[in-house]
Amino acid sequence: MAKIVTLKEAVSLIQPGQIVGISGFLGVGEPFELIEGLVAQGTKDLTLTSVVTSHPGKEVGVGRLCENHQVKKYIAAHVGTSPGAQKAYFSGEMEVEFTPMGTVVERLHAAGAGLGAVLTPTGVGTILEENQEKVVRNGREYLVYDPLKIDVALIKATKADAYGNLYIDGTTKNISLQLALAADTVIVETNEIVEVGDIRPDDIYIPGILVDYVVQGLSAQEHHEMMGALWTETKKLAEV
């Protein structure tokens, strides 16, 4: 059974030097409050993985960790939407391991499934070859990536019950399941905590057996208003 904890208790579980995976894509499906709690805690020397950095136009989400000098290495497809990440990278403060989005997902999946490696044709013939082994199988070239095991996963959910079963709405699922499978510790920020049985079995995206801690975040309405204000403020969402 997952344990329901406060935000402060949740982020206190994250230690310096750990590998932390964070769900979300350009702010959608991103656990903003857990991230801000981690920023307030100031835990440093983190290796961070997500598919991309956060919302374009304003430093929020995962970019806040880079801005606050807490990340020593970032594994992602690109970091171009975060001024803090770009500054840390170009100054040499933070290493970036540029990894295609689908390859990040498959590396997490491989870690969760106990596989030994990922073979992918993505990146063959590019600068990605410089740091990866290349093999030939059935007449085709592939790059070899190790599984991406992580210490802690921070995941955003729509609903969670007391057992840790999660309902995650639409595309906010992102890489949350792969993170949950690849992580030693899974911490979830949810819009709503419901009774066991309130989430239909067919609607459970991540089963509670994979979840360790649950934190009550903004309500669905509060989160919707916050995201709408963010995208409108930064002129990334047209007012209608």
Secondary structure as GFF3:
##gff-version 3
##sequence-region A 1 240
A	DSSP	beta_strand	3	4	.	.	.	ID=ss1
A	DSSP	alpha_helix	7	11	.	.	.	ID=ss2
A	DSSP	beta_strand	19	22	.	.	.	ID=ss3
A	DSSP	alpha_helix	32	41	.	.	.	ID=ss4
A	DSSP	beta_strand	46	49	.	.	.	ID=ss5
A	DSSP	alpha_helix	62	67	.	.	.	ID=ss6
A	DSSP	beta_strand	71	76	.	.	.	ID=ss7
A	DSSP	alpha_helix	83	90	.	.	.	ID=ss8
A	DSSP	beta_strand	95	98	.	.	.	ID=ss9
A	DSSP	alpha_helix	101	113	.	.	.	ID=ss10
A	DSSP	beta_strand	118	120	.	.	.	ID=ss11
A	DSSP	three_ten_helix	127	131	.	.	.	ID=ss12
A	DSSP	beta_strand	133	137	.	.	.	ID=ss13
A	DSSP	beta_strand	140	145	.	.	.	ID=ss14
A	DSSP	beta_strand	150	161	.	.	.	ID=ss15
A	DSSP	beta_strand	166	167	.	.	.	ID=ss16
A	DSSP	three_ten_helix	170	173	.	.	.	ID=ss17
A	DSSP	alpha_helix	176	182	.	.	.	ID=ss18
A	DSSP	beta_strand	183	194	.	.	.	ID=ss19
A	DSSP	three_ten_helix	201	203	.	.	.	ID=ss20
A	DSSP	three_ten_helix	208	210	.	.	.	ID=ss21
A	DSSP	beta_strand	213	216	.	.	.	ID=ss22
A	DSSP	alpha_helix	220	233	.	.	.	ID=ss23
###
